[in-house]
Amino acid sequence: EHLGLAPLTEADLEVIDLGRSSNAKKENILLKEKANKEIFFKKLFKTYEKIVIATHAVPAGWKGFISEPSLILNSKTNDYFLTSSEIAQLDIAADLVILSACNSLENDLNKIYKAFLVAGASTVVYSNWQLDSSYANEFNDALFAELWVNSDLQKHEAVRNVALKFINNYSDPSYANPKFWANFTVGYGNL
């Protein structure tokens, strides 16, 4: 909603659903004004198994505001941009970071997911193109379920399994569209 960006109507629902499915503490589910950069930085003093960020991503030079790819967060100080260089300097001890952010691979936005790996995340699941937020919620919810049921799976295997479930689900013809099963990619900190 800030900076003239469209509201992400499904983002709060996605974060709530994923928090519930992973038994996250309520105080660690950051929504609306609490989904701000300052609180996010404070939360990173702890270790988390999973971190989900559902927001906008903008490329370098976006509207003349920022010189590098960034995620948009609320801010108490009007510093709405979480830049790739800021991310890379963080200490993120998480097994999995999900970037449910539009176009995180386009326009050199791949620096954002790579910055999370540099910061210490073991695995980052990120989108390849424009993200439909209702789809992201459904896909990521299924991904968390897959990882919970099959905890020994590698993240890329879980993403593949969820994609195959969408492709093979004939209850809704729209699932045949690759936007429902091909948008997310897995990046590993080490193999």
C-alpha positions in Angstrom: 0.0 0.0 0.0 3.0 2.2 0.5 4.7 4.0 -2.4 1.7 3.5 -4.7 2.0 -0.3 -4.8 -1.2 -2.4 -5.0 -2.2 -4.0 -1.7 -1.3 -7.7 -1.6 -4.8 -9.0 -0.5 -3.7 -12.6 0.1 -0.4 -11.9 1.8 -1.7 -11.7 5.4 -3.7 -14.9 4.9 -0.7 -16.6 3.4 1.6 -15.6 6.4 -1.1 -16.6 8.9 -1.8 -20.0 7.2 1.9 -20.8 7.0 2.5 -19.7 10.6 -0.3 -21.9 11.9 0.8 -24.9 9.9 4.3 -24.6 11.3 3.3 -23.9 14.9 4.8 -20.4 14.8 4.3 -18.3 17.9 1.8 -15.6 17.4 4.3 -12.8 18.2 6.5 -14.1 15.3 3.7 -13.6 12.7 4.3 -10.1 11.5 1.3 -8.5 9.8 0.3 -4.9 8.7 2.1 -2.3 10.8 4.1 -5.0 12.6 5.5 -6.2 9.3 8.1 -3.5 9.4 11.8 -3.4 8.8 12.7 -2.5 12.4 10.8 -5.4 14.0 12.1 -7.8 11.3 15.7 -6.9 12.2 15.0 -7.4 15.9 13.4 -10.8 15.3 16.5 -12.0 13.5 18.4 -12.1 16.7 16.7 -15.5 17.2 17.0 -18.6 15.0 14.0 -19.8 13.0 13.4 -22.9 11.1 11.3 -21.1 8.5 10.9 -17.5 7.5 8.2 -16.4 5.1 8.2 -12.9 3.5 5.1 -12.0 1.5 5.6 -8.6 0.0 6.5 -6.6 -3.1 10.0 -6.7 -4.7 11.2 -3.8 -6.7 14.2 -3.6 -9.1 17.2 -1.2 -8.8 16.2 2.3 -9.9 12.5 1.8 -9.2 10.8 5.2 -9.4 14.2 6.7 -8.6 13.9 5.7 -5.0 16.5 2.9 -4.6 19.7 1.9 -6.3 19.5 -1.8 -5.8 16.8 -4.6 -5.8 14.7 -4.4 -2.6 11.8 -5.9 -0.7 9.2 -3.4 0.5 8.3 -3.5 4.2 6.5 -1.1 6.5 8.7 1.1 8.5 8.5 3.4 11.5 11.2 5.6 10.0 10.0 5.6 6.4 12.8 3.4 5.3 10.6 1.0 3.4 13.3 -0.7 1.3 15.1 -3.8 2.5 17.9 -3.9 0.0 19.8 -6.9 -1.1 23.0 -5.5 0.5 21.2 -5.0 3.8 19.9 -8.6 3.6 23.4 -10.0 2.8 24.8 -8.3 6.0 22.2 -9.9 8.3 22.7 -13.1 10.2 19.9 -15.4 9.2 20.1 -18.8 10.8 17.0 -20.3 9.1 16.6 -23.6 7.3 14.1 -22.2 4.8 13.3 -18.7 3.6 10.3 -18.4 1.4 10.2 -15.2 -0.7 6.6 -14.9 -1.8 7.4 -11.7 -3.7 6.5 -10.8 -7.2 9.2 -11.0 -9.9 12.0 -12.0 -7.5 14.0 -13.4 -10.4 13.3 -10.7 -13.1 15.0 -7.3 -13.4 18.1 -8.5 -11.6 16.0 -9.2 -8.5 17.8 -12.6 -8.2 20.2 -10.6 -6.0 17.5 -10.6 -3.3 17.3 -14.4 -2.9 21.1 -14.7 -3.2 21.5 -12.2 -0.4 19.4 -14.4 1.9 21.8 -17.3 1.1 24.8 -15.1 1.8 23.2 -14.1 5.1 23.1 -17.7 6.2 19.8 -19.2 5.1 20.2 -22.8 4.1 17.5 -22.7 1.4 15.5 -20.0 -0.3 12.3 -20.7 -2.3 11.6 -17.7 -4.6 9.3 -16.8 -7.4 10.4 -16.6 -11.1 7.8 -14.1 -12.4 4.7 -12.1 -11.5 3.1 -13.8 -8.6 -0.6 -14.3 -8.1 -1.0 -13.9 -4.3 -3.9 -16.3 -4.0 -1.9 -18.9 -5.9 1.2 -18.3 -3.7 -0.9 -18.9 -0.6 -2.2 -22.2 -1.9 1.2 -23.4 -3.2 3.2 -22.5 -0.1 0.6 -24.0 2.2 0.9 -27.2 0.2 4.7 -26.9 0.4 4.7 -26.6 4.2 2.3 -29.6 4.4 4.6 -31.6 2.1 7.7 -30.8 4.2 5.8 -31.7 7.4 4.6 -35.0 6.1 7.9 -35.9 4.4 10.5 -34.2 6.6 13.4 -36.1 5.0 12.8 -34.6 1.5 15.1 -32.1 0.0 13.3 -28.8 -0.6 13.5 -29.1 -4.4 11.9 -32.5 -4.1 9.1 -31.1 -2.0 8.6 -28.2 -4.5 8.5 -30.8 -7.4 5.9 -32.9 -5.5 3.6 -29.9 -4.9 3.9 -28.9 -8.5 3.0 -32.4 -9.6 0.0 -32.3 -7.3 -1.2 -29.2 -9.1 -0.6 -30.5 -12.5 -2.4 -33.8 -11.7 -5.4 -32.1 -10.0 -8.2 -32.1 -12.5 -10.7 -30.6 -10.1 -9.8 -27.1 -11.3 -8.7 -26.6 -15.0 -6.7 -23.5 -14.1 -4.2 -25.7 -12.3 -2.9 -26.8 -15.8 -1.5 -23.3 -16.2 2.2 -23.1 -15.3 1.6 -20.1 -13.1 0.2 -22.5 -10.5 3.0 -25.0 -10.5 6.1 -23.6 -12.1 6.7 -20.2 -10.5 8.8 -21.2 -7.5 12.5 -22.2 -7.6 14.8 -23.4 -4.9 18.2 -22.0 -4.1 20.6 -23.7 -1.7 23.4 -22.2 0.3 25.4 -25.3 -0.3 24.8 -28.6 -1.9 
